[in-house]
Amino acid sequence: MKSLALKREPDSGRFLTALRGGEPDVVPFIELKHDPEIFEQLLEGPLVPPNTPSNRVVEVEWRNRIRCLAALGYDHVRAACDLPLVRKTRPGVDTALYSRGARQWQPEGDGPIQTWEDLERYPWPRPEDIDYTVLESAASNLADGMTITASTHGGVLEWALWLMGYVPFSYALYDDPGLVAEVIRRVGELLLAAAEAMASEESVGALFIGDDMGHKHGTLVSAAFLREHILPWHKRLSAAAHARGKPYVLHSCGNLTEIMDDLIDNVGIDAKHSFEDAILPVQEAKRRWGSRCAMCGGVDVDKLTRLPEEDLRCYVRNILENCAPGGGYLLGSGNSVTNYIPVSNFLAMLDEGIRFCGG
């Protein structure tokens, strides 16, 4: 592994304190995810060596991921379970700095469910079909002091859009709203079963659910629709976490200003993740809602990618100076550490967090 100057022992207590709005001894780090290529740059080699026996691939990958995160000073590792739902994707060339060759993209104009007949033919899984192996693998390799933030790949609105396609979904809102509601109900029931199971695991410290609901200028569908059909499911997911005494963290991209009060006061989120300066800088989000909800991340991904290191350090320092006082803030990217972010910039962001706290 690259020699890192970062020095901070994992402490899930500080992490959970910050998620609940408290002020820990130092500002914790948080990420939705790190692309595997970032770990490979840190390890100076593959996450899973090519000679690894097939029955040990998952274990070795998790051990190396957690080894990197612990060395970087993270107090948590996010483990996302796959829901056994089938969707359509399209391949595209990956032009990132640390390219993986190809990526899969979600088509907006197509999905496997367009009609009631499609819905009935669709191979809907049962809650008992959900695979929690990733949680077991993460737990068995967890470093001392760390906790797991448990999640699923995809949220309530995301899966409904993926299964129908954003364009057909939008037409169906007017042409066949009952079909849309039924797709959402089936997805919601599956996600709720997953949330209840994940929250019951002792190694899980918080639920960290991703469900993109916005674009640059507003919500993907009307706020009224979200309040009627999507937010009630998040309220149930939040309740599942709280029933086990665990925080509920929502990751959602886009401009959610119109529903933030609903998310805090009705859904009961403990923390909000994903911020983009072109929409709402995290400093402003902390000013508006920081007394009622923790703020996570906010180091704009574009700036994290493009700024020269010294400019980036000044930018991160400004975020910390405005967000850290009083607690309820966790440092990280505005979305995730993608494979087009230079590792040197990623490490500079973390280093500024440690320096700010006197490390």
Long-range contacts (C-beta under 8 A, 24 or more apart in sequence): 1-42, 1-43, 1-44, 1-67, 1-68, 1-71, 2-41, 2-42, 2-43, 2-44, 2-343, 4-42, 4-71, 4-72, 4-347, 5-351, 6-71, 6-72, 6-73, 6-347, 6-350, 6-351, 6-354, 7-73, 7-354, 7-359, 8-73, 8-354, 8-359, 9-73, 9-145, 10-70, 10-73, 10-74, 10-75, 10-143, 10-144, 10-145, 10-146, 11-75, 11-145, 12-75, 12-76, 12-145, 12-146, 12-147, 12-205, 14-75, 15-75, 15-76, 15-147, 15-205, 15-330, 16-147, 16-205, 16-206, 16-247, 17-327, 18-294, 18-327, 18-328, 18-329, 18-330, 19-206, 19-247, 19-249, 19-270, 19-271, 19-294, 19-296, 19-330, 20-247, 20-270, 20-294, 21-270, 21-291, 21-292, 21-293, 21-294, 21-327, 21-328, 22-327, 22-328, 23-326, 23-327, 23-328, 24-327, 25-357, 26-353, 26-354, 26-357, 26-358, 26-359, 27-320, 27-324, 27-329, 27-330, 27-331, 27-353, 27-356, 27-357, 28-75, 28-330, 28-331, 29-72, 29-73, 29-74, 29-75, 29-330, 29-331, 29-332, 29-350, 29-353, 30-74, 30-76, 30-273, 30-296, 30-297, 30-330, 30-331, 30-332, 31-74, 31-78, 31-297, 31-332, 31-333, 31-336, 31-337, 32-78, 32-208, 32-210, 32-251, 32-273, 32-274, 32-297, 32-335, 32-336, 33-78, 33-80, 33-336, 33-337, 34-65, 34-69, 34-336, 34-337, 35-98, 35-100, 35-336, 35-337, 35-338, 35-339, 36-100, 36-339, 37-96, 37-98, 37-99, 37-100, 37-339, 38-98, 38-337, 38-338, 38-339, 38-341, 38-343, 38-346, 39-64, 39-65, 39-68, 40-98, 41-98, 41-343, 42-68, 42-72, 42-343, 43-68, 58-133, 58-134, 58-137, 59-137, 59-140, 59-141, 61-137, 62-134, 62-137, 62-138, 62-140, 62-141, 63-141, 66-138, 66-141, 66-142, 66-143, 66-146, 67-143, 69-143, 69-146, 70-143, 70-145, 70-146, 72-347, 72-350, 73-350, 73-353, 73-354, 74-146, 75-145, 75-146, 75-147, 76-146, 76-147, 76-148, 76-149, 76-205, 76-206, 77-138, 77-142, 77-146, 77-148, 77-149, 78-148, 78-149, 78-150, 78-151, 78-208, 79-134, 79-135, 79-137, 79-138, 79-148, 79-149, 79-150, 79-151, 80-134, 80-150, 80-151, 80-152, 80-153, 81-130, 81-131, 81-132, 81-134, 81-135, 81-150, 81-151, 81-152, 81-153, 81-194, 81-198, 82-131, 82-134, 82-152, 82-153, 83-125, 83-130, 83-152, 83-153, 83-154, 83-159, 83-190, 83-191, 83-194, 84-125, 84-129, 84-130, 84-131, 85-125, 85-154, 85-159, 85-162, 85-163, 85-187, 85-190, 86-112, 86-122, 86-123, 87-111, 87-112, 87-159, 87-162, 87-163, 88-112, 88-165, 94-339, 96-338, 96-339, 96-340, 97-339, 97-340, 97-341, 97-342, 98-339, 98-340, 99-339, 100-339, 106-162, 107-165, 108-165, 108-166, 108-167, 109-165, 109-166, 109-167, 109-168, 110-165, 110-168, 111-161, 111-162, 111-163, 111-164, 111-165, 111-168, 111-169, 112-163, 113-163, 113-164, 113-179, 113-183, 114-164, 114-165, 114-168, 115-179, 116-176, 116-179, 119-179, 119-182, 119-183, 122-163, 124-186, 125-190, 127-189, 127-190, 127-193, 127-194, 127-197, 130-190, 130-193, 130-194, 130-197, 132-197, 132-198, 132-201, 135-198, 135-201, 135-203, 135-204, 138-203, 139-201, 139-203, 142-203, 147-203, 147-204, 147-205, 147-206, 148-201, 148-203, 148-204, 148-205, 149-204, 149-205, 149-206, 149-207, 149-208, 149-249, 150-198, 150-199, 150-201, 150-204, 150-206, 150-207, 150-208, 151-198, 151-207, 151-208, 151-209, 151-210, 152-191, 152-194, 152-195, 152-209, 152-210, 154-210, 154-211, 155-191, 155-209, 155-210, 155-211, 155-212, 155-252, 156-184, 156-187, 156-188, 156-191, 156-211, 156-230, 156-233, 156-234, 157-184, 157-211, 157-212, 157-213, 157-220, 157-221, 157-226, 157-230, 158-210, 158-211, 158-212, 159-187, 159-191, 160-184, 160-187, 161-220, 163-187, 166-220, 170-221, 173-221, 173-225, 180-229, 181-229, 184-229, 184-230, 184-233, 188-233, 188-236, 191-233, 191-237, 192-233, 192-236, 192-237, 192-240, 195-236, 195-237, 195-240, 195-241, 196-240, 199-240, 199-241, 199-243, 199-244, 199-246, 200-244, 204-246, 205-246, 205-247, 206-241, 206-246, 206-247, 206-248, 206-249, 206-270, 207-237, 207-240, 207-241, 207-246, 207-247, 207-248, 207-249, 208-249, 208-251, 208-273, 209-234, 209-237, 209-248, 209-249, 209-250, 209-251, 210-250, 210-251, 210-252, 211-250, 211-251, 211-252, 212-252, 212-253, 212-254, 213-252, 213-253, 213-254, 213-256, 213-259, 214-252, 214-253, 214-254, 214-255, 214-256, 214-279, 215-254, 215-255, 216-254, 216-255, 216-276, 216-278, 216-279, 217-255, 218-254, 218-255, 218-258, 219-254, 219-255, 219-256, 219-258, 219-259, 220-254, 223-258, 223-259, 223-262, 226-259, 226-262, 227-259, 227-262, 231-259, 231-262, 231-263, 231-266, 231-267, 234-263, 234-267, 234-269, 235-266, 235-267, 235-268, 238-267, 238-268, 238-269, 239-268, 242-268, 247-271, 249-273, 249-296, 253-335, 254-279, 255-279, 255-280, 260-288, 260-289, 263-293, 264-289, 264-292, 264-293, 265-292, 269-293, 270-294, 271-295, 271-296, 271-328, 271-330, 272-296, 273-297, 274-334, 274-335, 275-300, 275-334, 276-300, 276-301, 276-302, 276-334, 276-335, 277-302, 277-303, 277-334, 282-319, 282-323, 282-334, 283-318, 283-319, 283-322, 283-323, 286-322, 286-323, 286-328, 286-329, 287-322, 290-323, 290-326, 290-328, 290-329, 291-328, 293-328, 294-328, 294-329, 294-330, 295-323, 295-328, 295-329, 295-330, 296-329, 296-330, 296-332, 297-330, 297-331, 297-332, 297-333, 297-334, 297-335, 298-323, 298-332, 298-334, 299-331, 299-332, 299-333, 299-334, 299-349, 300-334, 301-333, 301-334, 301-335, 301-336, 301-338, 301-341, 304-333, 304-334, 304-341, 304-345, 304-346, 304-349, 305-338, 305-340, 305-341, 305-342, 305-345, 307-345, 309-344, 309-345, 309-348, 312-345, 312-348, 312-349, 313-348, 313-351, 313-352, 316-348, 316-349, 316-352, 316-353, 317-352, 317-356, 320-352, 320-353, 320-356, 321-356, 324-356
